Amino acid sequence: MLLFTTLLTQILISSAAVVKLHFPAYRCFHVRPSLTICSNFDYTVLTTPHPLKSVGIPVVIAPLFLYSDDTSENRTKKWNKFDVWWTSLACLPTEKAHDTTNIFFVACSNRTTAIPISESFIDDLKSLEKGIRVFDCVWQEEVLVIAPVICLLCDNARASELLNHLGSTAKKLCRICDTSDGSMCGDHRCKSKAEECIANIVSEQTEKGKKMLRTSYGLREMHNPLFELSVDLYKSTPVEALHTILLGCCKYMVREFMDHRSAKEKKEIMARIKAFSTCGMNCRISSSISYFKSFVGRDFKALMQMALFVLHPYFTVSEKKCWFLLAKVFRLCYCISFSASDTAYWKNVCSEFVRVSVDYMPSYAKRLKTHLVLHLVDNILDFGPTQCYNTERYESYNSLVRAQNIFGNRQSPSRDIATNFAVQQHLTFICSRGYFEGKQCGEQLYSIYLSTQVQQFLRGVSIKKTQSDKDIYQPGCLRKLHHGTVPSRS
């Protein structure tokens, strides 16, 4: 197993100009009145100037998103189960954040889980928190780049794993608070309290006592290198729309509704969906409503945009209220701006939705995804609208890992994948006129780099494209690569 972790510094070098242009106006953080005042010691540490800053070196703050997931096994199941880490800059504008050039591979393995993998690059992240010196290609001078991790993005199961939480089946089902009742919030967790609880479990002498403490705290004792970061991960694993809303609340509501429909009503609903105008939508339901149990995120996303118009003749009074509130929560999840003055209104909407949905579907009262809606507004206040940190963009990159693995010899797949991504990243950095040992590439190489085929090669190509187009033989390898004609820069 080989874990590739040396590209983090190049990420910051190649994106520093974008950071400086967009970060000041990108996000306004909401300061809560309940924050604890720093002690004199903490205040001294925070106000002590950095030794490099004190000698006049400019400082660039470039916060990072860190994403973890396991690749799906829908292709070559024997070889394709990987735990993967990705990273991206958190300070980019929304339209730039979804660009393929701004998401970077960190590490992967098919022989261990996410936490042991993180141990290999945790020292790099800690050094980025302290700051590194890089050469700025815009200012033509050295700058100090400080890149702390401010947010950990993942699905709910992975978030519980990375926070030493027992998961959604535990008595304390939530990773963010210590509630035992899914219909209301409890006291918020924090890293210092979690470390104290874990220490209590470790110090307990009997296995029975350990089990009781695990149940009481909702935590498990295990070494977690992520706790060495400055960020409090219990406050920095926000609720994300894909797994919590689309594949959570929306899926629950659709299944509950469709299970009570007759075959005739299902045909009528399908006819109403086909008759619904989707000219203003960028997605549509890809399969028949009869196969609602096999819907994926994009299907639920399309259905939620038309549900109130298509399904309203079949709603009872309680269903209508529940669906109306769900539509509001869905709107909140996919908004691109949020006003702090609306906080009380949206918190009331989320609380009312949880209350009504529990009354409508009592079996879902203990579901974690229903409870997490209560934390949605707080996360938006801390990190901005959910579209700024959605996980759909990272999910699509799992196919690149699978593609890299398909064309390897499978003797050491994580090493081959890391090597191929390293080659691609170095080529991208050099060909995009990044500075290497004080030099830049020429105009001719830069023009070739802008061609479509080279861009496809460096950014990742789909499996069908790779098999049909012989110009690009293997991702991460220059063999049989022909750039063709050089396009004009206009």
Secondary structure, DSSP 8 states (H G I E B T S, - for coil): -----TTHHHHHHHHHHHHHHHGGGT------TT-----HHHHHHHHS--TTGGGT--EEE--EEEEEEE---SS-TTT---EEEEEEETTS-HHHHTSGGGEEEEEEESSS-HHHHHTTTHHHHHHHHH-EEEEETTTTEEEEEE--EEEEE--HHHHHHHTTB--TTSSS--SSB--SSTTS---B--HHHHHHHHHHHHH--SHHHHHHHHHHHTB-----GGGGSSS-GGGS----HIIIIIIIIIHHHHHHHHTT--HHHHHHHHHHHHHS--TT-S----S-GGGGGG--HHHHHHHHTTHHHHSGGG--HHHHHHHHHHHHHHHHHT-S---GGGHHHHHHHHHHHHHHHHHH-GGGTT-HHHHHGGGHHHHHHHH--GGGS-SHHHHTTHHHHHHHHHTS-SSSHHHHHHHHHHHHHHHHHHHTT--BTTB---HHHHHHHTSHHHHHHHH---HHHHHH-TTS-STT--TT----S-----
